Amino acid sequence: MINDQYYRRRYVISGIAVVIVLTYIIRLFYLQIIDQSTKDQADNNALVKQTIYPSRGLIYDRNGELLVFNQPIYEITMVMREMGKDWDTLSFCNYLNISKEDFDARIAEIKDKRKNKGYSTWTPQIFMSQLKKEDIATLQESLFMFPGTHLRKRTLRDYTYKAAAHVLGSVGEVNQNDLDRDAFYSRGDYSGRDGLERTYEKQLRGEKGVEILLRDSRGRMQGSYRDGALDRKAKAGIDLHTTLDIRLQLLAEELLSGKIGSAVAIEPETGEILALVSNPSWNPKVLVGKERSKNYNSLLQDPTKPLMNRATQARYSPGSTFKTIQALVCLQEGAITPNTLYPCSGPGSSPIKCTHHHGSPVALDRAIEQSCNPYFWCAFRDMLQKDGYGKDNEDFRRRYELWRKDVMSFGLGQKFTDSDIGEQSAGSIPSTQLYDRTYGKTGWKAITIRSLSIGQGEIEVTPLQLANQAATIANGGYYITPHLNKNDSMRIHRHELDIRKEHFEVVKEGMHRVMVYGTGRHYAIDSLHMAGKTGTVQNPHGKDHAIFIGFAPLENPQIAVAVVVENAGFGASWACPIASMMLEQYLTGEVKRKDLRKRMANTILNESVKKW
């Protein structure tokens, strides 16, 4: 019995031994075959992989003008294992003009594996980056005094013009989210943070290369590993050719200086954005190099919000510029004809006043020319009430939704989701649900929402949408999604409106009359047949906003524009002349009205606007 007991124990002990051996075998297999971290660590002891950074793609305007290029910069890397006890910290700090406390803080951050997950004493760690030649000139001559310290060449963005900051965007150091999301990046890398730099990051950044160096047992470099057979060359980023016309962009920025506002110009036939201006803006160079973080925080704290792209993100009531859409929708839905007449009593009109006396009654073309508020109120009312109200207001609400659908077909109340413009606001075309919540299903009628008839009330649009509205009218009923990449044909992104072409011809003629007889006549150009519509938008927070939309030439439109100047008063006084000069510049190559240009550029309407 005892012998049997020991006999059974022999099997138990043998089984335990087998399990232990198998455990070791499986662990070794995992470490050597499956988990590469141990192998990588061993390789790092013998091999040094030096990243070769590619040149970032250049950015050009539509005519081949270079807008964004690269300049050489340097970064200091350190291999901690190569830094001996006698390493002269104070001298090193003096060469770089930094304090001992700053040095210690940087070293501590490098060694913090929570922030620097790839930390190894064998591999180069970035100590300082974005240094110009003059920053490292004295250190470079004495680098031999600091073992383990190396200079690595990189590139930094530079700009030909002090313009188009919102469009071009900027490049900054990647954050932890970038590192977690994309294995391409390592600590200390740069990526596009906004604008085109961010939208086309993968195209512009290129592909990294690598040079593998061999290290001996004492940490000394022995040259290329396998004579460079495993090295990989960096591949430069792809250049980006934009749709911008930099001359037009520069002019618009000049004319908007000292003002808060925006300007957008589009080529109607293609949807290509010719100019995209938001003011206040900044010189793109202020967000480059070591001062980027400091300058960005200053821009962020500026009360005029220069970091906001007003051209694509600001929301305004369109005011009288909306009357062009109102006319088209009411024509399409049979509420009016071009010959429909409505009375106008000028400032004595009710329930919506007209701003001036212009004769009565008026037909559509003259109503657009004179921007007659009562005319568009009557047309809006008749469109909504064409079928009556019906049970529980259903017929009226159905007509309103039809009106809303037609309005939104112009690209209003929604983002251009198929565009390469990153930062956009949708704006708002109010829904029946909104009014149902506010007034109840049967509590609102045409009179309740009469402000919509003249582009006020709950309607909100962006300047980009306004420019696209002008382009749609210029095209006679379609638009191509607005975009900024010249090489990316967007003609398949064609949006056809369900409004008959003949209606557009009537509205275009009315807009032409605005520039001949109406509010835009003072800034018309004799040699150009222009079409436009001014708007003066009520602003509950201060002076009215000035708005203008237009296009030229009338017969074969090549450019459509929208200009918004905040707190400027009449659209005809500020937005119209700016837009007129933009049309002149693009179509003739110069602005001949020198005095007008000087007056617009030098007039400061907002003292708080800074020059960055």
PyMOL commands that set and color helices and strands:
alter all, ss='L'
color gray80, all
select helices_A, chain A and resi 2-34+37-46+80-82+89-96+100-111+133-141+143-145+165-168+176-181+195-199+201-205+225-228+246-255+284-287+289-301+310-313+319-332+346-348+364-370+373-384+391-408+432-439+450-454+463-475+501-516+521-523+575-588+594-602
alter helices_A, ss='H'
color red, helices_A
select strands_A, chain A and resi 47-52+59-60+66-78+125-131+149-159+171-173+190-192+209-215+221-224+240-241+261-267+272-279+478-480+494-496+531-537+545-552+559-565
alter strands_A, ss='S'
color yellow, strands_A
deselect
rebuild
show_as cartoon
